[in-house]
Amino acid sequence: MNRFLQLHLLTSYPPANLNRDDLGRPKTAIMGGAMRLRISSQSLKRAWRKSELFESALKGHVGTRTKEMGVGIYNKLIDRGIADKTAQEWAKPIAAVFGKPKKGNELEIEQLAHFSPEEKQAIDALIDRLVEKQQAPSEDDLKLLRQQHTAADIALFGRMLASSPAYNMDAAAQVAHAISVHKVQVEDDFFTAVDDLNKGEEDRGAGHMGETEFGAGVFYLYVCINRELLLENLQNDVELVNKTLAALLECAATIAPTGKQNSFASRAYASYILAEKGDQQPRSLAVAFLKPVEGPDMLDAAIQRLEEKRDKMDKVYGPCATARKTMNAETGEGSLKELIEFAMAE
């Protein structure tokens, strides 16, 4: 098996605000002394795993990340005819299995916990037993955490349970922050909204005024998947591993974060993808863009920079991958289907 699968993607987004900072501005980073647009890895991973594509491709193998599982348990007990006080007393220790109870509302936990489908099934089975026996959960009943499960998103992106580290899972996929390959200037959009019922007889002004910020750019994204760890995380289920790799690659190529999509419709597919396999130490090719790309055709220039840096890395270090496959929407070379087949092959 080629241990690592590395993906290098170039995606051009029109004016957008896909991933905002605490002030509502597009996220940025300084690289090579120049301001770049940035999309955080957290934003990308959530967009992928919550997409219809991912959930459809991996139906039954997608977890749920929440603080409020205890609230759901309480509501299910209430729906089954359990009294309010009893439902709270039974739900609290179940929720506490997955994290420290929140002060003031012990049905919630303080940190987000990622529940696998098997753990949710165990919780539902426990609710059935409690209702049937009409008794509080015992210590044995509360052994709900699972080291072995088939949650593809947990297998890819990992999970940490601070109170139960034995059930943590190392992420098989590392996702970099996507950055624009060129320098940018975040711009302001001043807008107005008109009141449809205002005839302008007394007040000809706008019904609302506002301002939003945006930027456009060609983004480089790097993803590294440890295929051996993914196989281990998914209990050596080769078929599920292949489904997971296919879903991840298609999501990375076609799914963008949802920020301000109604305002900008900034949906885009990757224009270029380089996939690499091998046992060699992984390396990003972001250094190709340390010097900002300039000129009227930034996408072609970025592709050329990326491939030149790949070849020069091979020249000085020796082959940095055993096998490669490219998809280039600018030239019509390759296809997403071929990339997915390449990713799944040994």
GIJO-V728421 format. One record per pair of residues at least 4 apart in sequence whose C-alpha atoms are under 8 Angstrom apart, sorted by the first residue. I is the first residue (numbers start at 1). GAP is how many residues later the second one is. Records with the same first field share a line. If there is no record, write none. Layout:
I->GAP  GAP
This chain:
1->227  345
2->225  275  276  277  320  344
3->223  224  225  274  275  276
4->220  221  222  223  224  272  273  274  275  276  278
5->219  220  221  222  270  271  272  273  338
6->216  217  218  219  269  270  271  276
7->214  215  216  217  266  267  268  269
8->212  213  214  215  265  266  267  276  277
9->210  211  212  213  244  261  262  263  264  265
10->208  209  210  211  260  261  262  263  289  292  293
11->207  208  209  257  258  259  260  261
12->204  205  206  207  256  257  258  259  287
13->203  204  205  206  253  254  255
14->201  202  203  252
15->199  200  201  202  249  251
16->198  199  200  244  245  248  249  250
17->8  9  196  197  198  242  243  244  247
18->8  21  238  239  240  241  242  243  248
19->7  8  19  20  21  24  238  240
20->4  5  6  7  239
21->4  5  6
24->188  189
25->187  188  189
26->11  12  160  187  188  189
27->10  11  12  13
28->7  8  9  10  11
29->6  7  8  9  150
30->4  5  6
31->4  5  259
32->258  259  260
34->149  150  258
35->148  149  150
36->143  144  145  146  147  148
37->142  143  146  147  178  179  180
38->139  140  141  142
39->4  5  138  139  140
40->4  136  137  138
41->4  134  135  136  137
42->4
43->4  214
44->4  212  213
45->4  112  130
46->4  211
47->4  208  209  210  211
48->6  200  203  204  207  208
49->5  6  13  104
50->4  5
51->4  200  204
52->4
53->4  194  198
54->4  193  194  197
55->4  7
57->186  190
58->4  94  185  186  189
60->57
61->55  56  89  90  91  92
62->54  55  88  89  90  91  92
63->51  52  53  54  88  89  90  91
64->50  51  52  53
65->47  48  49  50
66->46  47  48  49
67->41  42  43  44  45  46
68->4  39  40  41
69->4  26  38  39
70->4  21  22  24  25  37  38  39
71->4  20  36  37
72->4
73->4  18  54
74->4  13  14  16  17  33
75->4
76->4  51
77->4  5  10  50  54
78->4  5  6  9
80->51
82->4  5  49
83->4
84->4
85->4
86->4
87->4
88->4  19
89->4  47
90->4  46  47
91->4  16
92->4  9  14  15
93->4  44  49
94->4  29  43  48
95->4  6  12  13  14
96->4  5  13
97->45  47  48
98->11  15  47  63  65  66
99->10  11  12  14  62  63  64
100->9  10  11  63
101->4  5  6  7  8  9
102->4  5  6  7  8
113->46  47  48
114->40  45
115->4  5
116->4  30  33  34  35  38
117->4  32  33  34
118->4  28  31  32
119->4  25  26  27
120->4
121->4
122->4  22
123->4  21
124->4
125->4
126->4  11  15
127->4
128->4
129->4
130->4  5  6  7
131->4
137->4  5
138->4
139->4
145->22
146->21
147->19  20  21
148->85  86  87
149->84  85  86
150->5  83  84  85
151->4  83
152->4  82  88  92
153->4  5
154->4  5  15  17
155->14  15  16  17  75  78  79
156->15  16  17  69  74
157->13  14  15  16  17
158->10  11  12  13  14
159->9  10  11  12
160->5  7  8  9
161->4  6  7
164->4
169->64
172->53  54  55  57  58  61
173->50  51  52  53
174->49  50  51
175->46  47  48  49
176->45  46  47
177->44  45
178->41  42  43  44
179->40  41  42
180->4  37  38  39  40
181->36  37  38  39  108  111  112  121
182->35  36  107  110  111  112  116
183->109  110
184->31  32  33
185->30
186->27  28  29
187->26  27  28
188->23  24  25  26
189->22  23  24  25
190->19  20  21  22
191->18  19  20
192->14  15  16  17  18
193->13  14  15  16
194->4  12  13  14
195->11  12
198->5  6
199->5
200->4  5
218->80  81
220->66
222->62  63  64
224->58
225->5
226->4
227->4
228->4
229->4
230->4  11
231->4  5  6  7  10
232->4
234->6  7
237->4
238->4
239->4
240->4
241->4
242->4  102
243->4
244->4
245->4  95  98  99
246->4  94  97  98
247->4
248->4
249->4  91
250->4  5  86  90
251->4
252->4
253->16  17  20
254->14  15  16
255->12  13  14
256->11  12
260->4  5
261->4  5  6
270->59
271->56  57  58  59
272->31  54  55  56  57  58
273->53  54  55
274->50  51  52  53
275->49  50  51  64  68
276->45  46  47  48  49
277->44  45  46  47  66
278->42  43  44  45
279->42  43
280->40  41  42
281->39
282->38
285->21  24  25
286->4
287->22
288->17  18  21
289->4  13  16
293->5  8  9
294->4  7
297->4
298->4
299->4
300->4  30
301->4
302->4
303->4
304->4
305->4
306->4
307->4
308->4
309->4
310->4
311->4
312->4
313->4  5  6  7
314->4  5  6
315->4
325->9  14  17
326->7  8  13
327->5  6  7  8  9  12
328->4  5  6  7
329->4
334->4  5
335->4
336->4
337->4
338->4
339->4
340->4
341->4
